[in-house]
Amino acid sequence: MANNPVVWFEIYVDDLARAKQFYESVLTVQLAVLNDPNDTSIEMLSFPSTTETYGTSGALVKMEGCKAGGNGTLVYFACEDCAVEESKVEAAGGHIHKPKMSIGEHGFISLAVDSEGNLFGLHSMK
């Protein structure tokens, strides 16, 4: 496969406003409305993205029948130093699952739980 295999992610939430506040606070980003005007059963807020840089984007999704907190997939967010974003998690309504730890030559990760009960990761090289 010539490209990165992940092209999109969705984090299912129960309270879209609370999850929006959590991720905007922890990651210092602005989420944007991404809805299908023909389907009012789905509400989405997308993470910022550009096709010119490494990585993929995704969205917070509130959809009937899809509960938050299933943790079947783990999404990692890129950081300069994951300790910085980790330090914002509890104040934003989440908690730390595993504090910053080395993963050898691949850098460092922190694992946290968001305001909706979803486990997510933070990754940095320092």
C-alpha positions in Angstrom: 0.0 0.0 0.0 1.5 3.3 -1.1 -0.4 5.6 1.2 -1.1 5.6 4.9 -4.0 3.1 5.4 -6.1 5.3 7.8 -8.1 7.9 5.9 -10.7 9.0 8.5 -11.8 8.3 12.1 -14.9 8.9 14.1 -15.2 9.2 17.8 -18.8 8.5 18.9 -20.1 10.7 21.7 -23.3 11.1 23.7 -23.0 14.8 24.4 -21.6 16.6 21.4 -21.2 20.0 23.1 -19.4 18.5 26.0 -17.1 16.5 23.7 -16.4 19.5 21.6 -15.4 21.5 24.6 -13.1 18.7 25.8 -11.2 18.2 22.5 -11.0 21.9 21.8 -9.5 22.5 25.3 -7.1 19.6 25.3 -5.8 19.8 21.7 -6.2 23.6 21.3 -8.1 23.2 18.0 -11.4 24.4 16.6 -13.9 21.8 15.5 -16.2 22.6 12.5 -19.8 21.5 11.8 -19.9 18.7 9.2 -23.4 17.6 8.8 -25.5 16.2 6.0 -28.5 18.5 5.6 -30.5 15.5 4.3 -29.9 13.3 7.4 -30.7 15.0 10.7 -30.1 11.8 12.7 -26.3 12.4 12.6 -24.5 15.4 14.1 -20.7 15.7 13.3 -17.9 18.1 14.3 -14.7 17.6 12.2 -11.2 18.1 13.4 -9.1 20.6 11.3 -7.3 19.0 8.4 -5.2 19.8 5.3 -4.2 17.6 2.5 -0.7 19.2 2.4 0.5 17.7 5.7 1.0 14.2 7.2 -1.9 12.6 9.0 -5.6 12.1 8.7 -8.7 13.8 10.0 -11.9 12.7 11.5 -14.9 13.9 13.5 -16.9 13.7 16.7 -20.1 11.9 15.8 -23.5 11.8 17.6 -25.6 9.1 15.9 -28.6 7.1 17.1 -27.6 3.6 18.0 -23.9 4.3 18.4 -23.0 4.8 22.0 -19.8 6.4 23.3 -17.1 4.6 25.2 -17.0 1.3 23.2 -13.2 1.7 22.8 -12.9 -0.8 19.9 -10.4 1.5 18.2 -7.7 3.7 19.6 -7.1 7.1 18.0 -3.7 8.8 18.6 -3.4 12.6 18.3 0.0 14.1 17.3 1.6 16.5 19.7 4.8 18.4 20.1 5.1 17.0 23.7 2.2 14.8 24.8 2.8 15.9 28.4 1.4 19.3 27.5 -2.0 18.0 26.2 -2.0 15.4 29.0 -1.9 18.2 31.5 -5.2 19.6 30.1 -7.2 16.4 30.2 -8.6 16.5 33.8 -9.5 20.2 33.7 -11.4 19.5 30.5 -13.5 16.7 32.1 -11.5 13.6 31.3 -8.9 11.5 33.2 -5.5 10.0 32.5 -5.5 6.2 31.9 -1.7 5.9 31.5 0.6 8.9 31.9 3.4 9.8 29.4 5.6 6.9 28.8 8.4 6.0 26.4 7.8 3.7 23.4 11.5 3.6 22.6 12.7 4.9 19.3 9.0 5.7 18.4 8.7 8.5 20.9 6.2 8.9 23.8 2.5 8.3 24.3 -0.1 9.1 26.9 -3.5 7.4 27.1 -6.5 9.3 28.4 -10.2 9.0 28.6 -12.4 11.8 27.2 -15.5 13.4 28.6 -17.6 10.7 26.9 -15.7 7.7 28.2 -13.6 7.1 25.0 -10.0 6.0 25.4 -7.6 8.0 23.1 -3.9 8.4 22.8 -1.5 11.3 22.5 1.8 10.8 20.7 5.0 12.9 20.5 8.6 12.4 19.7 9.8 14.4 22.8 
